[in-house]
Amino acid sequence: MSENTERLRIIGWSINAKWNNGKVEDILEIDDTTAQTVDDFLSDYENEVNVELNSKYKE
């Protein structure tokens, strides 16, 4: 990334459920085990995105 470009960081997340009746619900209260699994996944995803952006800016 260029020197003035900050590393992207995910600062929040929720589970978005779409019901078969058309209702959309954000589920914000999640047990610790599930939350940790999602946090770990998003940390890895965040790193992948930043690596891709970094390689694009170097071109």
C-alpha positions, 0 to 999 in steps of 0.5 A: 500500500502507499505510505498514506494508505491505512491498512483496512480493518474490520471494526464490527460485524453481525450475522444477517439472517434472511427469513423465507417470509422476507424479514431480514434480521441482524443477530448481534448477541452471539455466544463467545465460541461462535464469536471467536470463530467468526473473529478468527475468520475475519482476521484472516480475511482482513489480512488477505484483503490487505495483502491483495491491496498491497500487491496492487499498489506496488504494481 
